[in-house]
């Protein structure tokens, strides 16, 4: 079997920046939610003494708290300030731009439609930027005629475009909705791959990893660690493309490619 790395792969710029900030923290710091959706990254930070929490109530007053790459709502920021927490903000710059666009739409009294998964941390932060009464997570829609539209940054780029086109048929739409450049570049590279199958390395929790599996033009596999890679059966596959989600460590990617080349010669 021929194993072909599909580029780009590995950390995107947003994840690289978030991990750099996390690694600079001393043991005893806290991170609100998973820094990124990858167990290898999170487990490594836990070993360095960073504690992961789901609410700020779990963080002692005056302690250091790291906000994840997915962003948080303004209310979370206010809570952190009121408790005297030292905040390190690892929000991805592209996510910050989405927050800004949603806020600006809301300031103009436009209902904000958010294209994304309602349970995802990024979407919760965006909705919090607007307020529950003014934000609608697609397919929930307002009765107003004029709307602003934003998107979770790790969606399927083609799906976002189709949804926006459909909304334009019903509403007067102002939109900044698009996936981040790193997400789109990876999706485009997988779509263009010509082979028998694609292996996407990344966590099931990772939205952009799942989207890569969805857009593959051929059979798709996913693995989040070396044990899962070893358990996959590639019998009958002649050309295997290997890529990874934007929060998947490069050393895992390299180890997986080397292992596959040795096992499936």
N, C-alpha and C positions, 0 to 999 in steps of 0.2 A: 504494500500500500504506500502510495506517495502522500506524504504529509506536507501541506502547503500553508504556511502562516499567511493570514489575511491582514493586511495593514489598512488603516491604523488599528492598534490594539493597546491594551494597558491603560494606565491612569490617564484620564483627561486632565486638563489644566486645573479645573475646579477641585478635583479630588487630590491632585498633587499639592495644591495650596492648603487644603484642609488637613491632610496628613502631616504636612510640614509644621503647621501650627500645633497639632496634637503632640507631635514628637518633642516640641520645644517646652511642653509643660512638665512640671515636676510631679513626682508621685504624690497622690493625695488630691489631685484635681478631679473634677467631675465632667462628664459629657452628657448633655441632654439628648436622649435617644441615640441610636447608632450613628456614629460619625458619618459613615457611608454604609451602604447596604452590601457588606461583604464580611463574612465571619472571620476570614483569615486576618483582615485588617483589624477588626474589633478585638479578636482574641490577642493579637500582638500588643495592642494598647493596654488591654487589661493586665497583661504580664508586666507592663511598665508602671503599673500602679494607678491607672486611670479607672475610675468607677463610672459605670453607665447607669443612668437613672431615667425614669419616664416622666417625672414631674419635678419641679423646682423645690417642692416641699421636702424632697429627699436630700437636698443640698444644704449643709449647715450654713447659717448666716456668716457672711464674710469670706466664704470659700471661693475658689476659682471654678467657674463653669464654662465649658466649651459648647457653643451652639453648633449643631451639625451642619453639613454642607447643604442640607435640604431647606434650611431657613426656618425662622420662627415668626410668630405673629407679634404685632406691636404690644399686645397684652402680656406676652411672655417677657418681653424686654422690660416692661414696666414692673412686673413682678420681681425680676432680677434686681432692678435698681432699688426697689423698696426694701429688699432684704440685704442690701449692701454686698451683693455678690460681685466678684471681679469677673467680668465677661470677656471671653476670647471668642470672637465671631468668625466661624469658619464657613459662613454661608457662601455658596458658589456665586461668583459675580453675575452669571447669567440668571440665576434664580433671583438675585437682587433686582435685576432689571425687570423681571416679571412683576415683582412686588411693586416696584415704582409705577409701572404701567397700570396695574390694577388700582393702585391708590389714586392716580391721576384721573382715571375713568370715574371712580367713585366721587372724587372731589367735584366733578362736573355733573353729579347726580345721574350718571348712567348706571343701570344695572350691569353687573359684571358676570359674564358667563365664563366659567373656568372649565376648560377641556382637560380632564385628568381623572385619576382614580380617587374617589372621595376619602378613602382611608389612608392614602399616602401622606407622609409627613409634609412633603412639599406643598400639596394641595391644601392641607389644613392651615399651613402658614399663609398661603395666598388668600384663602377665605377670611382668615383673621385680619388681614390687611384691610379688607373691605367691611367686614361685619356680616354676620349671618343673614341679616335682612336684605342686604344689597348684593349678595353673591349667590350664584346659581351654578352648581356643578352639573355639567352636561351629563345626561339629557334633560335635567330639570331646566326649565326656561321661564323667563319673566313674561308678563303680559304687555310690557312696554314695547314700543316699536323700534326705538333707538337703543342699541346695546354696545357695550365694550366687550371684547373677547380676548382672553389670554389662555395660555396653555402650560400645563406641566411640561418641564423641559425634556423629559425622557420618554415621551410618547412615540408612537409610530408616526413618522413624518407624513406619510401618505394619508393616514387616517385623519390626522389633524387638518390637512388640506381639504379633504372631502367634507369633513364636518363644517369647516368654515364656509365652504361653497354652499352647503345646504342651508346654513344660517342666513347667508346673503339672500336666499330666495324668500325668506320670511321676515327679515329684519333689516333695518338700516344699521350696518355693522361697521364699527371701528375696531381694528384688531392689530395686535402685535403677536398673535398666536403663532408660534413656531417652536420646534424642538431646538435644543442647543446644537451648535455646529459639530461638536464632537459626536453627539448622538447620531446626527444625520450622516456624517462622514462614515461612521461605522456601518450604519444601515445600508448606505449606497454601496459600500465595498462588499458586503455580504450579498446584496441583490445581484451584483455583477459577477460573483464567483461562478466559475464553470467547473463543476466537479460532481461527484456522486453524493457527497454529504458534507455537512458543516458541524463542527463541534464548537459550541460557545462555552467558554469558561467563565463562570460567575455564579453568584448566589441566586436561589429562587426568590429571594427577597428583592432582588435588583430589577427595577422596572426596565432599565435599558438592556439588561441581559435578556429578559423575556422577549422584548421586542426584536432583538437580533434573531432569536429562534423563529419568531413569527414571520419575518421578512425573507428568510432563507428560501431560495428557489428550488431547493432539493431537500432531501431528508436532513433533519436537524437533531442534534444531540446537545445535552447540557451537562456540565459537571462542575461542582463547586470546590472539589479538593482532589488530591491524588487518588484517594480510595475510590471515589466515584469515577474517575477516569479509568482506573484499572478494571472496574466492573463492567465497562461498556463493551459491547460486542460489535466489532467493525468487519465481521466476516462478509466477504463479497464486495466490499468497497475498495475501489482502485485509487481514487483521488479524494482525500479528506482535507477540507479547509479548516483551519483552526483560528478562531478569533476570541476576543474576550470582552466582557463588559467594561465600562469606564471606571469601575472601582475595583477591578481585579489586579492584584499585584503582578508585576512583570516576572518576578522570579518563579511564581507558580506557572505562568504561561510558558516560560522557557523549559521548566522541568517537565511539563506535560508534553510539549513537543518532542523533547529528547526521548522521553519514555515511549511515546507512540512510535517514533522512528525505529527504536530498538526492538519493541515487541512485535510490531506489524510490518516487518521487513518484507 
